[in-house]
Structure formats: structure tokens, C-alpha cells
């Protein structure tokens, strides 16, 4: 589909074109075609690829790149997949509706709106020197195993190496520009199981109750204080997120007891170190441990890149953004291996909620800020 450059300058229209394409994670198909059409019209070379198989795939990913001679390489990263809308919306979640000052639809905030704002910013900009790329995945909201990591492998194959990367996650809290992320904590989930021997409660010598060792394991884990936090990170925390025996009988000693824990950790730890520490506690009581490290912590120390973004926000919004590492994980945890990464985007009050909505004024303001950021990054202005 041929699209005029002028038609790509309206972030509300672009966001609506993306929202109307249902893209529950893992996402493929029409939503990527819509973005491809926009980027081709702006002179980008676009590569779309499918990665992975069920249950976590297939996932579609998009890599777009445009080079106007020598200069820095600025990358924008994001995701087109969304969480399921759930029941109870006032409108169809995949039929964008503008009511008053708000645009409603799943993904309006997280994060089709930010992608639309970046595309609109590029459409408004004069030809910028250097290289611009977009790293867009379809599984950030899901398992995140066939998305950005696959894109990074493809980038390595093609020799694509950005100097700076802006991730368009919704980082603002009370008003656009009040917060950006310069890091994130790591995440690891662990499943603990303790096996016993089923038997009658009146004959405990003929059985082995797995609940007792599991309680000791959890008590030992609960007693751990990982750290006091750092200059940029809050203290790491361990949370018990599930406890299961599944025993409907009052007179039966169960055969197995299970629990699950989640650890969010700062950069004084690694995922592997934490897994080894918990494994030692579990195995000392005869239990078994399965662990999945979702991501390691990362930090882009305050410096030129964060200062550049803060200056663009200050110029447009008149506020100094807070530099934060709070919140959950994002694909920045992977991209930080390539270059300095900062996250900045829309207000996050309605992300993942019923009737997700973005302020039209914020989409327009974010377009201006993104345009300023990429111009400063590529021209040194």
C-alpha cells in the first residue's frame, strides 16, 4: 500500500491504524504489515521474520533501517504485541475510539501509541544524517524468548550495531515526561517441590510428610535479606507467589508439596548466583528446584544519553524527569548488551487495564519529544 509522507505525521491516526489490528501476544500478521507500510513510505528497508514455535511462538519480528551517510546509529525499540483485553470494556478494545481528549484501545499506551509517535516524528523530520533503526517485536508481553533476542541475533548476522537505543515503554507516571528508566532489576522465578510418602495421619511412621521440609525451606528463604539497595536500585526482594499441596482429605499425609518464589534483584546479584543460593537451601531438605531467569539487571549510568533525553523533555514539558530503575522487566534488559539504553514513553496509568486510553495531547507532545531526541542524537545538537 502506497502511503504519503504527509499522512504519516499524525500520531493519533497512526496509533489507530495499529490498534485496529488485534495482536495479542505472541503477535504476527496485519499489525506488522501496517507498520511496514508506514516505514517503507519513509524510506526504510524493512525485514520481517518469524521465530519460534508453539506454545511461545511463532512470533513475528520487524527490523527496519535507514541510513543517510556517515554518523551515529540511533535505534528505537518496542513491541506490537498486547496483553489480552479481558471482559468489560466500554468499547471494542480493537476498534480505536476517540472520546473527548482520549484515544481508547488495547495498546494505546503499551505501546502502539509510542511506536506511532516515533513514526510520526520521523515523518516530520527533515532528512537526518546517520542511521536510524526500529527494533520491533511481537512477544514482549509473553515469554520474550523468540522476540528481541532473535532480532539481536539477526542484527549480529547483518552487522547492525546501534550506538544508542531508546525503548518506548510507558514510563511516565503522573504526567508525560516525569520519569524515564535508566535501568531495570533482574527477574528469576523458581519452582520448589518436595516429595514424601503418602499415608494415614494416624500412622505417621509409615509415611513421610513433605510439608514439614517445605515449610523449613520457605522459612529459610524468608529469612534472607539480599541487600540494602544501591544508589540507583531499590533493595532486592524475594516473594513466595504460590503454595500448593492439593490434598482434599483430612486424614491423609500428602505425597508432595510445592511452592513458587519470584526474586527481583538489583545489580549486586546475578540470576545464576541467586539460583545456586536457593538451590542449596532446597536440596539440604531433600527438595528439587526448577529455575527460569527472565533477565539480568542493567543500568545505563546517568550521562550524555540520559542528559540528551532529559533536555528534550525539559524543552517540551518544562520538567526535569526522574531517573528511575523501578518497575518490572522490559526488552531493554536484552538490548542493554548492545549499547546504552534508556526507556521513555507515555503515562502508564491505564496500561494492561480495561478501557486502556492515551491522551491525544500526550501523543502529540511525545511525537515532538521523540523528534527532538533523535535529532539531538544524530546531529549532536
N, C-alpha and C positions, 0 to 999 in steps of 0.2 A: 504494500500500500504506500503510495507516494504522499508524503506529508510536507507541508510548507514549514519553513523555519519560523515564520510569524505565529503559526498555530501552536507552536511548542513553547511559547513564552508565558502561558497561563498555567500556574501550578495547580489550580483548582480543577481545571479541565483535565490535566494530565493525571492527577490523582484519581479522578472519577473514572478515567479510562482503565486504570489499573484495578481499582476496587471492583468494577463490574465483572472482572474475571475471577471466579471463585478459585482460590489457590490454597486450600487447606494443606498443611504440611503432611507429607513431602509433596511439593508443588511441581507441576510440569505444564507445558502446553500454552494456552492462549495468553496468559499474563506475560510470559516471556516473549511471545510474538509481538504483543503490544509494545513492550519496552524496546525490542529490537527495531521496530518500525521508527520509533522516536529517535533512536541513536543513529541509525543509518541516515536519517534525514539531516543529522548534524555532522555527518562525515566520519562516523566511527566505523571501524572494522569490527564486526560482531561475530563472535563464535559462541554457539550454544552446544551444550553437551549433556548427555545423560550419564549418570553414575549410579552404581549400586543396584541391588535387587531387593525384593520384599524380604522382611517386613519394613525395613527402614528406607527402601527405595522402590522404584527408581526415583532419582532426584534430578531435576534439571538445573543447570548452572549456566551463567552467561558471563562472558569475558569480552569487554569492549575496549578498544584502544584507538586513540587518535594522536598522531604526532605532527607537530608543526615545527620541525627543525630542532636544533640543539637546545638544551635547557633542562630544568628539573622534571621529574616524573611525579605527578600528583595523582593519587588513587582515591576513589570514593568507593566504599564497600557498604553492602546492605543485603536485605533479603526480601523476596517477594512472597514467601510463604506466610501464612497466617494461622493462628490457632482456630479451632472450631468455634463457630459463633455462639453456640448454645441456644436455648429456647427463651423466648420472652422479649425479643426485640420489638420496638415500636414500629420499625420499618423492616423491609427485607435487607439483611446485612450485606448482600451483594448487589443491591441497587442503590448507588450513592444518591443521597438526598440532601440538598442544601435547604436548611430551615433557619431563617434569620442569619445569624453570624457563624453558624456551624455547618460543617460538612460531615454527614453521618455515613458510616460504612465500616465493615471489618477491614482493618488495615489502614484506616485513615491516619492513625497515629503511628502504629507499629507494623511496618514502617513504609507503606506505599507513599504516604504523604511526603516523607523526607526524600525518597527517590525522585518523586515528581518535582520537588523543589530544586533538586540538583540539576535535573534535566532542563528545567525552565531557566535556571541560572546560566547554564551553558548556551542556551538558545539566545539569551540576551547579550552575552559577552561578545566582544569583537574577537577576532582570531587571536588566541593566546599562544605565546611561544611554548616550547617544550612539549611534554606528553601528558595526556590525561587518560586515565583508565577507569572503568567501572567493574567491580568485582561483585557480582550479584548471585546469590544462592537461593535454593528452594527448600532448604531444610534447617534453617537456623532455629526455628521453633520446635524442631523434632530432635532426632538423635544426633544430628550435626556430625555424622560420620562420612557422608557422601557429598558434602557441600563445599564449604570453603577449603577444606583440606584437599579435595580433588582439584579445585580451582588452583590452589597453590602448586600442586604437582604439575598441572598444565602450564602454569606460568613459568615454572622452572624449565620445563621442556622447551618453551619458546624463548627463554632468556629474558623474560619480562621482570624487571626489578624496580618497583617504585621507591622513591626517596622518602615520601610522606604518605600517610593514609588517614583519611577521615572516615569514620564509621557513623552512619546517620541514625543511630539508635535514639529513641526519645529520652533524652537525658534531663530536659528541663523539668522543674518541679512546680513552682507557683506561677512563673511567667517565663516566656521564651527568653532564653539566654542566662537564666540564673544559675545553671550548673552545666559543667561538662565533665567528662570522665577521662582521667589520665591513667587509669589502671583499674583492674578488677581482681577480686580474690579468686583463688582456685577452688575447685569443687571435686569432691570424691564421695561416692556412695558405696556403702558396704552392707552385705547381707551375711548375717551370722546364723548358723544352725548348730544345734546341739542335739545329738541323738542319744536316746536312752533305751529302756526296755519296758514295754507296756506290761501292766499288771494290775492286780486288785489292790485298792488302797489299804485293805486290812492285812495284806501280806507284802509289805514294802521290801522285805528281804528277798523276795522273788522277782523284784522289778528294779528299775533304775530310773529315777525321776530326772528328766533333762532340764526342768525348770530351775532347779536349785543352782546348777552351774551357770545357766544363762543369767540368772539374777546376779551372781557374783561377777560375771563378765561385765554386765551393764553397770554395776556399781563401780567397778574399777575404771571403766570408761568415763563415767560421770564425774569421777574424782580428778580427771586430768584437767589441768589448766594449761593450755597450749602456749599462750604468750600474753603479753600486756598490750599488744598492738604496736604500731610503729608511727613514725611521723606522718605517713600517708595512708596507713591502713588501720582499720579497727581490729580489735582482738579476734583471733580465730575462734570459731565455736564449733562444738560437736552437739548434734541434736539426735535423739532417738526418734525416729519417724514411724516405726511400726513395731508391734509386739504381737506375736501370734502363736497360739497353741492349737486352737481348733478342736477342743475337747468338749463334747456336749454332755459327757457323763460325769456325775459327781463321785462315782466310786471307782474310777479308772485312772491309774497313773499313765500319762501320755507317753508316746514313743519318741516324740520330737518336739522341740521348742525353737522358735525362730524370732529374729529381730532384725531391724534395719536401722542403720545410722547414716547421717549425712554430715560431712565436715566441710565448712567453708573456711579457707585458710589463706593467710597473707604470705608475703614473700620471705618470711623467715622459715618457711617449710617447703617441702616438695611433696607431691602426691605419693610417690613411692616410699618416702620416709614415714609418712603417716600410716600407710597401709602396713608396713612392717611393724610399726609400733602396736597397732591394734591387733594384728595377726598373732603377735607374741602373747597378748592377753587372752585371746580366744583359744589358741592352741594349748595354753597352760591348763585350761579347763576341759580339754578334750573336744573342743568345738572346731568347726570349719568356717572359713571365711572366703567370700567372693567379693571382689572389689572392682569398681569401674571408676577410673579417673576421668572426669569430664573435661578438665582443663587445669593448667597450672596458672598461678598468679602472674600478672605482668604489671609493670609500671613504666610509663614514659615520664621521666622526671621533668618537672617544670623547666622550660627553656624556650628556644626560638619558636618551635611549632605551637606549643600551647599559648605562648605570648602572641603569636600571629592571630590565632583564633580568638583569643580574648580581646584583642584590639578591634577585630571586625565586629564582635558582639557589642563592645562598648560604643563603637561608632554608630551602630544601628539602633541599639536598645537603650543606651545610656547607663548600662550597669556593668559591674565587674563580675564575671561569672565565678562561682565557687569551683575550685578544682577538687574533684572527688574521686574516690575509688569505691563508693558504696554500690549496693545493688547486686543483682545476680550476674550470671555469666553472659557473654556475647561472643560473636566470632572474632572480636578483637584479640581474644586470647590466643588465636592461631596467627592472625596477621601480624601480631607484635614480633614474630620471629623474623619478619622481612624488613621492617623499618619502623621508625617512630609512629605510634598510632594514638589518636585521640578520638573520643566519641562525642558527638554533639548533634542534637536534634530537637524535636518538638516536645511540648509538655506531655508528660506521661500519665496524667490523671485517669484517663479512660482506657489505656491500653489493656487488652485482654478482657475488657468488661462488656456487658450488654450495652448497646447503643454507643459504641465507640465513636468519638467525634473529634474533629480538629477545628480550631478556629480558623476561618478563612483569612483573617488578618495575620495569623501566625504563619500560614503557608506563604503568603506574600512576603512577610518580613524574613522568613527563613531563606527564601529564594535570593533576596538581596544579600543576606549574610553569607550564604554559600558562594555567591558570585564574588563577593569581596575576598573571601578566604582563598579561593582558587586563584584569583588574580594576584593577590599578595604573594602566594606561594610560588607562582610561576614567573613573576616579574621582579620579585624582591621589593615590591612597593609597600 
